[in-house]
Amino acid sequence: MGTKTAKAITKNVGTLTLPPGFDWQHWVERWDRMQARYLVKREERFALLARLVRGEATHREGKGPSAQVVDLGCGPGSLMEVMLDAMPRAEVWGIDFDPAALLLARARLARYGERAHLALADLRSPTWADGLRILVRLPREVDAVISATALHWLKPGPLATLYGQIAALLRPGGLFLNADHVGSDYPPLQTAWERHRAEMRAAQHDGRTDEADRNPLADENPLGANLGSAEPADANSGSPEPWDEFWTAYTAALGLDAAEADARVLGGWNGGVEQGLPLTWHLDALREAGFGAVDCFWRCDCDAIYGGFKLL
Ligand SMILES: C[S@@+](CC[C@H](N)C(=O)[O-])C[C@H]1O[C@@H](n2cnc3c(N)ncnc32)[C@H](O)[C@@H]1O
């Protein structure tokens, strides 16, 4: 990474810095292992996101993809890396409100030079896109906006507003895709989904992929009292590090005390909808925001990839 780029990114990831000799690779790998615990078939979903965005860009250009892509809630840059590898002429902007996550993204993506841009911004702000046009030369219009396991952190009101902001940022025909949790407003179904997800997580970590792929509804009635009253399986069984443990260890390694670690996030935490809103809510909100051909592109119980194209 050139000095100019390093300075630009430093300015935009906040004032935190990595201590000298910091083993960022260890933390990036540890992040990905930890996230695989939460996101069912994370790699498969990242690959599908890349394939859909790349396919769209290739179709549009007819010669090879050089898309401009924005990743909302990019964290340490895992999905950005997949996109940058899938489209060697693409430029990707990653946005997050956590400067500690962006530090890892900056180290991880340095090898992409000017193709990777990072910015500290709060997606709940009405002006985040305008600010980033000045700070990190975010284009007026981009080809695709993507996200993974981040937007359920927003409450319904701010999320609906964000869908409007995404539509405003996309070129006509541009693609929005989100890989995230989707919930059910019918508790027995939510219980069944979460139980199966816990089983899949456990099986995934034990290498029992046949059991992980078993359809939980094949031999049980999701509407029956039996399933509705079932206890969710132990989500920790067979799995590696939980979220909180990662953050406690990583922020301590950065030299932050508990109060500093808690205060680091721009605008503060204020919780979203942990289990995710129903898919129908998202598809309706996207239509309302100016998207067409809204659809579910992948789904496994309460995890999905959904999105749509900005109307022409
Ligand atoms: C579970 S992590 C996922 C990170 C990354 N997309 C991945 O899959 O590895 C969720 C990310 O969303 C970010 N995030 C949540 N709410 C946000 C907001 N209001 N503005 C910006 N980033 C936000 C968090 O800081 C965190 O990095």
The ligand as a Gaussian input file, in Angstrom:
#p B3LYP/6-31G(d) Opt

LIG

0 1
 C      -21.388000      -9.620000      12.739000
 S      -20.380000      -8.355000      12.127000
 C      -20.168000      -8.821000      10.415000
 C      -18.961000      -8.209000       9.767000
 C      -18.682000      -8.658000       8.338000
 N      -19.753000      -8.260000       7.451000
 C      -18.459000     -10.154000       8.245000
 O      -19.342000     -10.855000       7.755000
 O      -17.404000     -10.624000       8.684000
 C      -21.466000      -6.957000      12.008000
 C      -20.745000      -5.672000      11.648000
 O      -21.708000      -4.631000      11.421000
 C      -21.184000      -3.439000      11.961000
 N      -22.311000      -2.512000      12.213000
 C      -23.408000      -2.771000      12.973000
 N      -24.197000      -1.677000      13.045000
 C      -23.592000      -0.712000      12.315000
 C      -23.906000       0.645000      12.031000
 N      -24.998000       1.237000      12.536000
 N      -23.070000       1.355000      11.237000
 C      -21.940000       0.763000      10.736000
 N      -21.577000      -0.505000      10.996000
 C      -22.394000      -1.249000      11.780000
 C      -20.478000      -3.908000      13.234000
 O      -19.541000      -2.987000      13.720000
 C      -19.829000      -5.198000      12.764000
 O      -18.532000      -5.002000      12.261000

